[in-house]
Structure formats: C-alpha cells, structure tokens
Amino acid sequence: MEPFATGFFRDGRIVRFHRDIEQTVASIAEHDRAGAEAYRAFMHKAVPLVKTAVTGLESGSSAGGVRKAASSKIWPLLQGLKRRAGLSGARTTSSPRTGRCWSRSCAQT
C-alpha cells in the first residue's frame, strides 16, 4: 500500500511517507526543502542501522543463527560508518583497540 502513512497538518498541508525514500523526500520538499534534506540525511544514516537490527530478529534465537546472519551485515555497516565519519562526525582513522589504520592518512605516517 503506497503511501504507507500520511501526515495531515492543521493548516492543510499533507506529507506522504513512501517506502521509497526519494518519494518521501519529494513530498516533504513540497512544503519544506530544508526539512526534506534533513530527512534524506537521517535516512541514509538510519537505514543501515535498522537493517542490522532486523537481522537479529530474522535469524531466530540461536546464537549461531544470529552470528551467521549478522556477519554479512556488520562489515558493510562499519564501512558505511567509516565513509561517513562515524556517528559523531569526527573522522576516525584507526581502531582504538588494535591501532589498525583505516585510512590513507594514518597509513602514510
């Protein structure tokens, strides 16, 4: 069912939420361009986290099932966080635990 949710405002504005992020962004942008860009940025950070969380639910309750399902999701999540400078916005170049370099800047030092 599309849209899957609709927001109605007292002043008559309507925002439609679709499964496709860009369709939702377009609906928000009809009323607020900055809000639409903020929603797009939020979704680009939130979707990988939600997919990783859902993996645990889809894999059942066994530890082996969770480990097997999560292993294919966690590495891409970590790579995405690395590309986007982590959740804090601070550029991380090496692992605090291992000291292993994750970027060219620390590899050259």
Backbone as CSV, one residue per row, in Angstrom:
resi,resn,N_x,N_y,N_z,CA_x,CA_y,CA_z,C_x,C_y,C_z
1,MET,0.847,-1.168,0.000,0.000,0.000,0.000,0.895,1.235,0.000
2,GLU,0.722,2.066,-0.960,1.519,3.290,-1.084,0.601,4.502,-1.120
3,PRO,0.888,5.559,-0.443,1.893,5.661,0.610,1.469,4.854,1.827
4,PHE,2.447,4.458,2.654,2.105,3.642,3.816,1.658,4.490,4.993
5,ALA,1.941,5.785,4.970,1.486,6.690,6.032,1.332,8.091,5.458
6,THR,0.435,8.853,6.054,0.189,10.225,5.610,0.061,11.114,6.839
7,GLY,0.762,12.250,6.792,0.676,13.224,7.878,-0.192,14.396,7.451
8,PHE,-1.209,14.711,8.239,-2.109,15.827,7.966,-1.845,16.924,8.995
9,PHE,-1.690,18.151,8.510,-1.427,19.275,9.398,-2.644,20.183,9.451
10,ARG,-2.784,20.927,10.540,-3.953,21.799,10.731,-4.107,22.839,9.630
11,ASP,-2.968,23.269,9.064,-3.037,24.300,8.018,-3.331,23.705,6.636
12,GLY,-3.607,22.402,6.564,-3.979,21.775,5.304,-2.849,21.069,4.574
13,ARG,-1.622,21.243,5.054,-0.509,20.558,4.413,-0.627,19.050,4.625
14,ILE,-0.151,18.300,3.634,-0.149,16.843,3.708,1.240,16.351,3.311
15,VAL,1.795,15.443,4.099,3.069,14.805,3.776,2.804,13.306,3.684
16,ARG,3.221,12.724,2.569,3.029,11.293,2.349,4.352,10.559,2.532
17,PHE,4.333,9.480,3.309,5.521,8.663,3.556,5.440,7.401,2.712
18,HIS,6.446,7.236,1.866,6.516,6.097,0.942,7.643,5.158,1.357
19,ARG,7.611,3.951,0.830,8.722,3.019,1.061,9.983,3.509,0.345
20,ASP,9.803,4.233,-0.724,10.924,4.826,-1.463,11.290,6.159,-0.796
21,ILE,12.508,6.261,-0.316,12.948,7.451,0.418,12.808,8.708,-0.438
22,GLU,13.193,8.631,-1.698,13.154,9.828,-2.550,11.734,10.322,-2.788
23,GLN,10.747,9.427,-2.828,9.355,9.865,-2.955,8.916,10.617,-1.698
24,THR,9.341,10.125,-0.545,9.022,10.810,0.711,9.717,12.166,0.769
25,VAL,10.975,12.211,0.350,11.713,13.478,0.315,10.979,14.481,-0.574
26,ALA,10.498,14.029,-1.721,9.772,14.926,-2.622,8.495,15.453,-1.978
27,SER,7.798,14.591,-1.238,6.575,15.022,-0.567,6.873,16.073,0.505
28,ILE,7.928,15.863,1.282,8.312,16.831,2.309,8.767,18.142,1.664
29,ALA,9.503,18.037,0.556,10.045,19.217,-0.118,8.958,20.137,-0.670
30,GLU,7.772,19.611,-0.902,6.665,20.466,-1.353,6.377,21.567,-0.342
31,HIS,6.748,21.329,0.915,6.450,22.289,1.985,7.695,22.847,2.652
32,ASP,8.795,22.071,2.650,9.981,22.481,3.407,11.223,21.800,2.817
33,ARG,11.964,22.527,1.992,13.162,21.950,1.337,14.230,21.535,2.351
34,ALA,14.464,22.372,3.353,15.478,22.047,4.362,15.068,20.808,5.152
35,GLY,13.802,20.700,5.474,13.297,19.526,6.184,13.442,18.263,5.345
36,ALA,13.232,18.400,4.041,13.370,17.260,3.141,14.819,16.777,3.094
37,GLU,15.757,17.705,3.030,17.181,17.323,3.014,17.600,16.710,4.346
38,ALA,17.058,17.235,5.438,17.363,16.668,6.760,16.823,15.240,6.868
39,TYR,15.637,14.999,6.320,15.053,13.652,6.330,15.917,12.699,5.501
40,ARG,16.357,13.147,4.328,17.213,12.311,3.466,18.508,11.944,4.208
41,ALA,19.148,12.918,4.845,20.396,12.663,5.571,20.158,11.694,6.727
42,PHE,19.067,11.886,7.454,18.738,10.994,8.556,18.532,9.563,8.057
43,MET,17.798,9.396,6.982,17.511,8.060,6.463,18.773,7.370,5.967
44,HIS,19.706,8.111,5.389,20.949,7.494,4.922,21.778,6.964,6.088
45,LYS,21.638,7.560,7.263,22.324,7.050,8.451,21.508,5.959,9.138
46,ALA,20.194,6.094,9.153,19.341,5.178,9.910,19.132,3.832,9.228
47,VAL,19.007,3.806,7.910,18.680,2.561,7.213,19.698,1.451,7.489
48,PRO,21.017,1.696,7.401,21.949,0.599,7.708,21.823,0.090,9.141
49,LEU,21.548,0.972,10.084,21.384,0.556,11.474,20.135,-0.301,11.645
50,VAL,19.053,0.096,11.012,17.807,-0.671,11.104,17.982,-2.037,10.460
51,LYS,18.632,-2.085,9.296,18.850,-3.374,8.629,19.661,-4.316,9.509
52,THR,20.666,-3.792,10.202,21.475,-4.621,11.090,20.644,-5.117,12.267
53,ALA,19.814,-4.263,12.845,18.974,-4.662,13.972,17.964,-5.723,13.554
54,VAL,17.389,-5.574,12.382,16.392,-6.526,11.897,17.025,-7.888,11.628
55,THR,18.295,-7.915,11.285,18.991,-9.168,11.039,18.860,-10.111,12.228
56,GLY,19.013,-9.585,13.427,18.884,-10.408,14.619,17.490,-10.985,14.768
57,LEU,16.486,-10.218,14.410,15.111,-10.694,14.507,14.816,-11.766,13.452
58,GLU,15.377,-11.597,12.261,15.121,-12.532,11.165,15.856,-13.854,11.332
59,SER,16.946,-13.877,12.088,17.794,-15.054,12.157,17.343,-16.061,13.208
60,GLY,16.341,-15.749,13.981,15.902,-16.661,15.024,16.633,-16.397,16.317
61,SER,16.459,-17.285,17.274,17.016,-17.027,18.593,18.327,-17.740,18.866
62,SER,18.802,-18.592,17.963,20.053,-19.299,18.243,21.248,-18.384,18.036
63,ALA,22.267,-18.563,18.857,23.474,-17.735,18.741,24.133,-17.935,17.389
64,GLY,24.154,-19.162,16.896,24.748,-19.432,15.587,24.005,-18.737,14.470
65,GLY,22.679,-18.711,14.565,21.873,-18.042,13.545,22.114,-16.549,13.524
66,VAL,22.191,-15.957,14.711,22.448,-14.521,14.808,23.830,-14.197,14.267
67,ARG,24.838,-14.982,14.670,26.214,-14.742,14.233,26.325,-14.860,12.712
68,LYS,25.722,-15.891,12.142,25.793,-16.100,10.691,25.110,-14.955,9.934
69,ALA,23.917,-14.580,10.375,23.183,-13.514,9.694,23.863,-12.157,9.868
70,ALA,24.381,-11.888,11.067,24.988,-10.585,11.340,26.319,-10.401,10.624
71,SER,27.047,-11.495,10.414,28.378,-11.356,9.806,28.306,-10.732,8.418
72,SER,27.238,-10.991,7.688,27.114,-10.394,6.357,26.638,-8.947,6.415
73,LYS,26.143,-8.483,7.562,25.609,-7.127,7.692,26.544,-6.172,8.418
74,ILE,27.306,-6.670,9.381,28.099,-5.780,10.227,29.242,-5.125,9.470
75,TRP,29.973,-5.884,8.644,31.097,-5.297,7.906,30.646,-4.145,7.012
76,PRO,29.592,-4.311,6.189,29.132,-3.153,5.392,28.701,-1.979,6.261
77,LEU,28.097,-2.254,7.425,27.704,-1.173,8.326,28.921,-0.407,8.811
78,LEU,29.961,-1.126,9.230,31.178,-0.464,9.702,31.847,0.333,8.584
79,GLN,31.855,-0.206,7.383,32.432,0.525,6.258,31.643,1.795,5.968
80,GLY,30.306,1.709,6.051,29.480,2.895,5.846,29.733,3.956,6.892
81,LEU,29.874,3.532,8.159,30.174,4.492,9.222,31.537,5.137,8.991
82,LYS,32.503,4.342,8.548,33.838,4.879,8.279,33.777,5.938,7.178
83,ARG,33.053,5.646,6.105,32.936,6.605,4.998,32.251,7.886,5.436
84,ARG,31.325,7.787,6.376,30.553,8.958,6.803,31.101,9.576,8.085
85,ALA,32.308,9.249,8.449,32.997,9.833,9.620,32.337,9.437,10.929
86,GLY,31.707,8.272,10.957,31.131,7.770,12.201,29.894,8.537,12.616
87,LEU,29.295,8.103,13.687,28.063,8.740,14.162,28.330,10.108,14.760
88,SER,29.526,10.315,15.315,29.826,11.588,15.971,30.230,12.673,14.980
89,GLY,30.586,12.275,13.752,31.046,13.247,12.774,32.540,13.460,12.813
90,ALA,33.230,12.886,13.815,34.687,13.011,13.906,35.324,11.934,13.047
91,ARG,36.277,12.297,12.239,36.935,11.342,11.342,37.766,10.364,12.155
92,THR,37.458,9.088,12.036,38.200,8.047,12.731,39.182,7.433,11.748
93,THR,40.442,7.380,12.124,41.444,6.847,11.209,42.032,5.529,11.675
94,SER,41.873,5.177,12.939,42.401,3.902,13.400,41.553,3.361,14.530
95,SER,41.647,2.057,14.714,40.893,1.396,15.765,41.541,1.698,17.113
96,PRO,40.766,2.145,18.109,41.351,2.411,19.417,41.843,1.125,20.091
97,ARG,41.234,-0.004,19.760,41.614,-1.262,20.398,42.862,-1.862,19.767
98,THR,42.906,-1.894,18.418,44.022,-2.556,17.737,45.050,-1.580,17.194
99,GLY,44.661,-0.313,17.008,45.564,0.656,16.407,45.678,0.487,14.899
100,ARG,44.924,-0.445,14.328,44.974,-0.705,12.892,44.437,0.489,12.109
101,CYS,45.146,0.884,11.092,44.804,2.055,10.293,43.642,1.752,9.360
102,TRP,42.688,2.697,9.263,41.553,2.555,8.374,41.571,3.562,7.235
103,SER,42.543,4.426,7.188,42.566,5.422,6.131,43.983,5.661,5.631
104,ARG,44.075,6.313,4.485,45.381,6.616,3.908,46.179,7.582,4.771
105,SER,45.482,8.475,5.493,46.196,9.494,6.264,47.069,8.885,7.345
106,CYS,46.602,7.861,8.041,47.444,7.282,9.090,48.396,6.229,8.510
107,ALA,48.071,5.681,7.344,48.961,4.689,6.725,50.258,5.343,6.256
108,GLN,50.218,6.639,5.950,51.384,7.327,5.429,52.285,7.894,6.533
109,THR,51.814,7.836,7.790,52.609,8.413,8.881,53.535,7.386,9.488
